[in-house]
Amino acid sequence: MIAWIPLLSLAFAGAPDRSAAPVIPPSTPLTLPTETVETVRPGVRIHWLPVAGVRRVEVEVRLGRGGLWLDGSGTPADDLTGSLWTVAAKGWSASKLEQAASLEDLAMSATVGLRTTIVSMSVPRDGLDRGLDLFDTVLHAPTYPGAEVSRSIADNVQNWTTGVPTDPQSLAWLADQSAWYPAADPRSPRPDLDALRAVKSGDLRSRQQRLLTSAPVDVVVVGDVDPAKLRSQIVALLDGVGADVPAADPLPPRAAGVTAVIGVDVPGADQAILSLRTIAPLRGAPEQTAMEAIQFAIGGQFLSRLNKNLREEKGWTYGGYSDYDANTDESSWAFHVQVAEENVGASILEIQKELARMADGGVHADEKAAGLMGSVAAWNVTLESASSARGALDDLIAHGETLDVARARLDEASALDLSTTGPLARATLLSGDHVWVIVGDRAHIEAQLPDLVGAAVWLTPAQVTAGNVTVERAP
Amino acid sequence: MTLLTVVLAAVSFAADPVTDAPQTHATATLLNNGLTVILEPQDRTGQVALDVKYRVGSRDERDGEHGCAHLFEHLMFEGSKGVPNNAFDVWLTAAGGENNAYTSEDETVYTMTFPSNALDLALFLESDRMGFLDAGLDQANVTNQQSVVLQERATGYAAPRGREDDAISRLLWPSTHPYHVPVIGTVADVSGFQIDKVRDFWSRHYLPSNATLVLVGNFDPAVALEQITHWFSDVPNRGDAAPRVAEQVPPDSVAQGKLEDDVEDRTVHLVWPTVARGSTDEAALDLLSWVLDGGRGTRIDDAIYYKHPLANDWMVGHWTRDLVGEFQVTVTSDTVPLETLSKVVLREIARVAKKAPTDAEVARARHTAWSYMEDALEAPADRAAMLLACWDRYHDPNCMPREKARYDGVTAEDVRRVAAKYLVPTRMTTLSVVPNGDDGALPGAAPVELP
């Protein structure tokens, strides 16, 4: 029923002044949440991140090893060990488990990466006890039913044989990653369908059991919870998890020195996808903050220089964006955009102009200020829900960082000397270590390329999907 | 100068019989220029979400204007009286804010999130384009955004199966129906939209009385209402928008279409017109979709995948709009003929239509529906959208108990009844999507043109 209330009068002083944007008062200093780290036993830690007022509780068990430890590289068996970990468990068929999860509003998932394994659950606060019981069973005793394994293998094979080859975006990503990393690099995403078809249920179960013993173990608990009340349940969850395994070796550095232009020929296409990947500072390097400022200004927001140029001024694209993938072992910066094929050459030229302009003049003060405000807002947004808060904390833990590091990085960004950004842009965005990928109809594109980026190595979608992307590297 | 306001709704759910629905605490106020304002403070973070919805969508386009509601959405960022071209995004970004917008058949919604200290800026930007957009419009901006929109269309259409939704619109709704032409419009109309038409469109639809503003987040509601009142005080009341078209779909409106695409598998869409948003049977149809497709142990999921591996991909959904909704089943396979897939799906639907699902099936579906809504109340941006939906549906921003009651009231027999009433072959439209040159479309399917 709508409650109607009598007229209310509000007085205000004069008409709005529309001659200029209103002055924005200083913002309240950002208060990042307080993370508490508790060591349960050697190599096993719990990270508590209370976030008041959120509906869900998120629990993540992060195991210190992944595919590198198991096989020396990532394999299809690793992927399936992760994706099927939370599908069925002792006493819980896949159907029964899914039905129970639906009724509890419980979500569970697992991922086996190269160096770490993550098993997680999300449940409403009022269902936490039941959720933890179920999660305990799933964490320790997944069953990997043969029917589920077979179905998942078939789905993966189908995706690689009919899905990826017909999806230009997937082809662009695969070509980019396959050129950026040498075939022997464990980060290279080349699919191995024979290995995939050979995966057996028993293999997955033994892999899972082995991963469960790996260390270190970091458990992340995020939500509107009282650690004191929840502690015993979380500790019980970790019975038998983690052993005295030495810390994982870092990934080898990526082999540098690639200057490649990969064309993926899609006859009949009238659109083209362009991507450029270059080297960028490592995570934790002194230049990281400057690179983040460059990233924000060049392609990290709607009116970034590249999107403003290509979309708002030229009208050639619906949108282009860049990302800075900062890791401790290797980092890169990449820009992606889709344009009509007749605009491929002109778009590449404009991209190159903007990169050169950044190298010549660096980041402007207003771009730095906007980037700072965006970072503060981004942290605010991460605290809106348990899942977003977990994501932010998880990203820090994955890179061996803490919230204190995040705070320090915000301070560094505020103190950034803009004169450093131009030279850094020159060393990264204009680096000779780069990969261009162009996906589209070769017949319409090829003639537009040589003067701009050099001649491309043209591949078919089938070649890209099979991992047949080989590029030469400087010694 | 004084602006009169009317407080439209306040919080009063203490006596509501449903006790386990999450509570919202929004108030609604009508400004004397016709703008409805909904406020809900929430201080968990320093962020604020602001949505402005205009009741204009592609259904309001006249002949020669198809695609223009959406093009107009783009033009709302191109400058107004006090906001130069590009300044909207530059200023908001500099304040740590973000924005976006979308256009549907029924509405155009502009969304922002920003730190709470930027509230005046956000209100300045929204009020300036609501009241004074025409002062910032020029043909160069129109021309540029025409290119962007045409590229948006081309980008979507170039993706695998990227034309299906628009093809279904053209098949499902008769050519005279307001939903027939997709929101993205036609190339000819988007290309031909000139500055005089832009101004005309704005003057017809972008009226304060045709808009609702929702604010959720970290603010003092009394102060925020004063700020809103201030910034919208010079936005004139320009009367009411013209009555909207409300044509119904003929009960025998069926069609069989096909698209050829750069794919290596085949897809069939089975689609039925259902009911308008807010209709009695809407919730039962929603639950029917989850009874059919809610994971292992649900009807279609088991029949085409978990117990019988026929499909590579599938989806069941029910969407309602202001005039009419649609129930859709989509199945993709790289090996099984579309006729076989269709028969299996129709068999499962017929089973539900003949014998009501179990209470356990309906309870699971109800739980799924409700958890979606509860999660959508978490972040200010999602919560603002929920309050807006509540206002549209009930003229009451605090509708969660009613929404829960709406689903709680559905029985297994209701689910059976709506399956039998709406999902019948004589009301079914189909779209087959097949590889180029492939003859695997359903019999009688004719190519669909997307001009």
Chai-1 contact restraints between the chains, C-beta under 6 A:
chainA,res_idxA,chainB,res_idxB,connection_type,confidence,min_distance_angstrom,max_distance_angstrom,comment,restraint_id
A,I2,B,A9,contact,1.0,0.0,6.0,A-B,restraint_1
A,I2,B,H395,contact,1.0,0.0,6.0,A-B,restraint_2
A,I2,B,D396,contact,1.0,0.0,6.0,A-B,restraint_3
A,A3,B,A9,contact,1.0,0.0,6.0,A-B,restraint_4
A,A3,B,A10,contact,1.0,0.0,6.0,A-B,restraint_5
A,A3,B,S12,contact,1.0,0.0,6.0,A-B,restraint_6
A,I5,B,V7,contact,1.0,0.0,6.0,A-B,restraint_7
A,L7,B,L4,contact,1.0,0.0,6.0,A-B,restraint_8
A,L7,B,V6,contact,1.0,0.0,6.0,A-B,restraint_9
A,L8,B,T5,contact,1.0,0.0,6.0,A-B,restraint_10
A,L8,B,V7,contact,1.0,0.0,6.0,A-B,restraint_11
A,S9,B,T2,contact,1.0,0.0,6.0,A-B,restraint_12
A,L10,B,T5,contact,1.0,0.0,6.0,A-B,restraint_13
A,L10,B,T229,contact,1.0,0.0,6.0,A-B,restraint_14
A,A11,B,T2,contact,1.0,0.0,6.0,A-B,restraint_15
A,F12,B,T229,contact,1.0,0.0,6.0,A-B,restraint_16
A,F12,B,H230,contact,1.0,0.0,6.0,A-B,restraint_17
A,A15,B,D234,contact,1.0,0.0,6.0,A-B,restraint_18
A,P16,B,W231,contact,1.0,0.0,6.0,A-B,restraint_19
A,P16,B,D234,contact,1.0,0.0,6.0,A-B,restraint_20
A,R18,B,K81,contact,1.0,0.0,6.0,A-B,restraint_21
A,R18,B,G82,contact,1.0,0.0,6.0,A-B,restraint_22
A,A21,B,W91,contact,1.0,0.0,6.0,A-B,restraint_23
A,A21,B,L121,contact,1.0,0.0,6.0,A-B,restraint_24
A,P22,B,D120,contact,1.0,0.0,6.0,A-B,restraint_25
A,P22,B,L121,contact,1.0,0.0,6.0,A-B,restraint_26
A,P22,B,F124,contact,1.0,0.0,6.0,A-B,restraint_27
A,I24,B,A95,contact,1.0,0.0,6.0,A-B,restraint_28
A,I24,B,N117,contact,1.0,0.0,6.0,A-B,restraint_29
A,I24,B,A118,contact,1.0,0.0,6.0,A-B,restraint_30
A,I24,B,L121,contact,1.0,0.0,6.0,A-B,restraint_31
A,P25,B,N117,contact,1.0,0.0,6.0,A-B,restraint_32
A,S27,B,P115,contact,1.0,0.0,6.0,A-B,restraint_33
A,S27,B,N117,contact,1.0,0.0,6.0,A-B,restraint_34
A,T28,B,G46,contact,1.0,0.0,6.0,A-B,restraint_35
A,G53,B,R44,contact,1.0,0.0,6.0,A-B,restraint_36
A,R55,B,E378,contact,1.0,0.0,6.0,A-B,restraint_37
A,A94,B,R296,contact,1.0,0.0,6.0,A-B,restraint_38
A,S95,B,R296,contact,1.0,0.0,6.0,A-B,restraint_39
A,S95,B,G297,contact,1.0,0.0,6.0,A-B,restraint_40
A,E98,B,G295,contact,1.0,0.0,6.0,A-B,restraint_41
A,E98,B,R296,contact,1.0,0.0,6.0,A-B,restraint_42
A,Q99,B,G297,contact,1.0,0.0,6.0,A-B,restraint_43
A,S102,B,R364,contact,1.0,0.0,6.0,A-B,restraint_44
A,L103,B,H367,contact,1.0,0.0,6.0,A-B,restraint_45
A,D105,B,S371,contact,1.0,0.0,6.0,A-B,restraint_46
A,Q158,B,N312,contact,1.0,0.0,6.0,A-B,restraint_47
A,T162,B,E264,contact,1.0,0.0,6.0,A-B,restraint_48
A,T162,B,D265,contact,1.0,0.0,6.0,A-B,restraint_49
A,T162,B,D334,contact,1.0,0.0,6.0,A-B,restraint_50
A,T166,B,P160,contact,1.0,0.0,6.0,A-B,restraint_51
A,T166,B,D262,contact,1.0,0.0,6.0,A-B,restraint_52
A,T166,B,V263,contact,1.0,0.0,6.0,A-B,restraint_53
A,T166,B,E264,contact,1.0,0.0,6.0,A-B,restraint_54
A,D167,B,P160,contact,1.0,0.0,6.0,A-B,restraint_55
A,Q271,B,A154,contact,1.0,0.0,6.0,A-B,restraint_56
A,Q271,B,A158,contact,1.0,0.0,6.0,A-B,restraint_57
A,Q301,B,T93,contact,1.0,0.0,6.0,A-B,restraint_58
A,F302,B,D89,contact,1.0,0.0,6.0,A-B,restraint_59
A,L303,B,D89,contact,1.0,0.0,6.0,A-B,restraint_60
A,L303,B,V90,contact,1.0,0.0,6.0,A-B,restraint_61
A,R311,B,V148,contact,1.0,0.0,6.0,A-B,restraint_62
A,G315,B,N144,contact,1.0,0.0,6.0,A-B,restraint_63
A,G315,B,S147,contact,1.0,0.0,6.0,A-B,restraint_64
A,G315,B,V148,contact,1.0,0.0,6.0,A-B,restraint_65
A,T317,B,Q151,contact,1.0,0.0,6.0,A-B,restraint_66
A,Y318,B,Q151,contact,1.0,0.0,6.0,A-B,restraint_67
A,Y318,B,E152,contact,1.0,0.0,6.0,A-B,restraint_68
A,Y318,B,T155,contact,1.0,0.0,6.0,A-B,restraint_69
A,Q338,B,T155,contact,1.0,0.0,6.0,A-B,restraint_70
A,A370,B,T93,contact,1.0,0.0,6.0,A-B,restraint_71
A,A370,B,A94,contact,1.0,0.0,6.0,A-B,restraint_72
A,M373,B,A95,contact,1.0,0.0,6.0,A-B,restraint_73
A,M373,B,G96,contact,1.0,0.0,6.0,A-B,restraint_74
A,G374,B,G96,contact,1.0,0.0,6.0,A-B,restraint_75
A,V376,B,G96,contact,1.0,0.0,6.0,A-B,restraint_76
A,A377,B,G96,contact,1.0,0.0,6.0,A-B,restraint_77
A,A377,B,P115,contact,1.0,0.0,6.0,A-B,restraint_78
A,N380,B,T45,contact,1.0,0.0,6.0,A-B,restraint_79
A,N380,B,G46,contact,1.0,0.0,6.0,A-B,restraint_80
A,N380,B,Q47,contact,1.0,0.0,6.0,A-B,restraint_81
A,L383,B,T45,contact,1.0,0.0,6.0,A-B,restraint_82
A,E384,B,T45,contact,1.0,0.0,6.0,A-B,restraint_83
A,E384,B,A379,contact,1.0,0.0,6.0,A-B,restraint_84
A,S385,B,E378,contact,1.0,0.0,6.0,A-B,restraint_85
A,S385,B,A379,contact,1.0,0.0,6.0,A-B,restraint_86
